[in-house]
Amino acid sequence: MKKPVLIAIALLTPALAPVLQEPRVDQPTARAARPCQDPLAPGPQHALLQKLAGTWDAVVVTRDPRGAEQRTKGTLTTQTHTGWHTVDSFDGEFMGMKFLGHGVNGYCPVKKQYFTFWTDSMTPSPMQLTGSYDASRRELALTGECYGMSGKLEKCRTVARYQDDDHFAWAMFGPSPDGVETQLLRIEYTRRK
């Protein structure tokens, strides 16, 4: 059995030699023309998320059924999870009830999109969102599906606006009972020193 394997290796080695050799410097190839960035190394998009690690004091802003603004407090703790992802843990109140939530955030270099996967104590379904960051506006906009007022999964979006390294506002939008998009929730964050 060893003899046929050795013969096959001996026959294939000359055919594979050009594939296995490094390209010569004087011969341009597709491999040599590409940038030498390691696809498995975290990039600047990941660094943007990593900067959010820390503890944040949160003010949750909602409206009661009469339209009056309600403000409650909470805490967001963001931890780095490898060089690519962050994990959020939220503890606070929402509409008079205890509110606990957890999320995983990252950037997919294949899809070239940011993503969030979120679960919390208010809904039975996860929120899955993807989107992009606009550096000129310092804004991360994500869209996807959320558990809606209808009791079904509905289209929703979130927008995070970063005022500076220590302040950002996050808002969630979705359909109201009449189907018109409305702001459902806003959270104002200040980094705890």
C-alpha positions in Angstrom: 0.0 0.0 0.0 2.9 2.4 0.8 4.5 1.9 -2.7 1.5 3.2 -4.7 1.1 6.2 -2.4 4.8 7.0 -2.8 4.6 6.7 -6.6 1.5 9.0 -6.7 3.4 11.6 -4.6 6.4 11.4 -6.8 4.3 11.8 -9.9 2.3 14.7 -8.5 5.2 16.7 -7.0 6.5 18.1 -10.2 3.0 19.1 -11.3 2.3 20.9 -8.0 5.7 22.7 -7.8 4.5 25.9 -9.6 1.5 26.1 -7.3 3.5 25.5 -4.1 6.3 28.0 -5.0 6.2 31.6 -3.8 5.7 34.0 -6.8 8.9 35.6 -8.0 9.2 39.3 -7.2 9.7 40.2 -10.9 6.5 38.3 -11.9 3.2 40.1 -11.0 0.5 37.8 -9.9 -2.9 38.2 -8.4 -1.5 37.1 -5.0 1.3 39.6 -5.2 -1.0 42.4 -6.3 -3.4 42.1 -3.3 -2.7 44.0 -0.1 -1.0 41.9 2.5 -3.6 42.5 5.2 -4.3 39.3 7.3 -8.0 38.5 6.7 -8.2 37.1 10.2 -6.7 40.1 12.0 -9.1 42.7 13.5 -9.5 45.8 11.3 -10.5 49.4 11.9 -14.2 48.5 12.0 -13.5 46.2 15.0 -11.4 48.9 16.7 -14.5 51.2 16.5 -16.5 48.6 18.5 -13.6 47.9 20.9 -13.5 51.6 22.0 -17.0 51.1 23.5 -15.7 48.7 26.2 -16.5 50.0 29.6 -19.4 50.8 31.9 -22.1 53.3 30.7 -24.7 55.1 32.7 -28.0 55.0 30.7 -31.1 57.1 30.6 -33.9 55.3 28.9 -36.4 57.7 27.3 -39.9 56.4 26.3 -43.4 57.8 26.0 -46.4 56.6 28.0 -49.8 55.9 26.3 -50.7 59.6 26.7 -47.4 60.7 25.0 -45.7 62.0 28.1 -42.0 61.4 28.2 -40.8 58.9 30.8 -37.1 58.6 31.9 -35.6 55.7 33.7 -32.0 54.7 34.5 -29.9 51.7 33.7 -26.4 50.5 33.2 -24.7 49.1 30.1 -21.5 47.1 30.5 -19.6 46.4 27.3 -16.8 43.9 27.3 -14.4 43.0 24.5 -14.7 39.4 23.3 -11.6 38.6 21.3 -10.3 41.4 19.0 -13.5 41.2 16.9 -16.5 41.4 19.0 -18.1 43.1 22.0 -20.7 41.7 24.4 -23.2 44.1 26.0 -25.1 43.5 29.3 -27.9 46.0 30.1 -29.6 46.2 33.5 -32.3 48.8 34.1 -36.0 49.6 33.9 -38.3 49.9 31.0 -42.0 51.0 31.3 -42.0 50.3 35.0 -40.5 46.8 34.7 -37.1 45.3 35.3 -35.2 45.2 32.0 -32.2 42.8 31.3 -30.6 42.4 28.0 -27.5 40.9 26.3 -26.0 41.5 22.9 -23.1 40.4 20.7 -21.8 43.0 18.3 -19.2 42.8 15.5 -18.2 43.5 12.0 -18.2 40.9 9.2 -15.4 41.6 6.7 -17.0 39.2 4.2 -20.4 40.9 4.1 -18.7 44.3 5.0 -21.5 44.9 7.5 -21.7 45.5 11.2 -24.1 43.2 13.1 -25.9 42.9 16.4 -27.6 39.9 18.0 -29.7 41.0 21.0 -31.9 39.2 23.5 -33.7 40.7 26.5 -36.3 40.1 29.2 -39.1 42.0 27.3 -39.5 39.8 24.2 -39.3 36.1 23.4 -37.5 36.7 20.0 -34.0 37.8 19.4 -33.3 41.0 17.5 -30.9 40.5 14.6 -29.6 43.6 12.8 -26.9 44.5 10.2 -25.8 47.8 8.7 -23.0 50.3 8.3 -21.1 53.1 10.0 -21.0 56.6 8.5 -17.8 58.2 9.8 -18.8 61.7 8.6 -21.9 61.6 10.7 -20.4 59.4 13.5 -23.5 57.2 13.1 -24.0 53.4 13.1 -27.3 52.5 11.4 -28.6 48.9 11.5 -31.7 47.3 10.1 -33.4 44.0 10.7 -36.3 42.3 12.4 -37.5 42.9 15.9 -40.4 41.7 18.0 -43.0 44.4 17.3 -46.2 45.8 18.9 -48.2 43.4 16.8 -46.7 40.4 18.6 -44.9 39.4 15.4 -41.5 40.0 13.9 -41.5 43.4 12.2 -38.9 45.4 10.3 -37.0 47.8 12.6 -33.9 49.9 12.7 -31.5 51.4 15.2 -29.3 54.4 15.0 -26.4 55.0 17.4 -24.9 58.6 17.2 -21.5 59.0 18.9 -21.0 62.6 20.2 -17.5 61.8 21.5 -15.7 58.8 23.1 -17.7 59.2 26.3 -21.3 60.0 25.0 -23.6 58.4 22.6 -27.4 58.2 21.9 -29.1 55.0 20.6 -32.6 55.0 19.2 -34.9 52.2 18.0 -37.5 52.7 15.3 -40.3 50.4 14.2 -43.9 50.5 13.0 -46.6 52.0 15.3 -50.0 50.2 15.5 -51.1 52.2 12.4 -48.0 51.0 10.5 -46.2 54.4 10.4 -42.5 54.2 11.5 -42.0 55.8 14.9 -39.2 56.1 17.4 -40.0 53.4 20.0 -37.1 54.0 22.4 -34.1 56.2 23.0 -31.2 55.6 25.3 -28.6 58.3 26.2 -25.3 56.9 27.4 -22.5 58.5 29.4 -19.3 56.6 30.1 -18.8 56.0 33.8 -15.4 57.4 35.0 
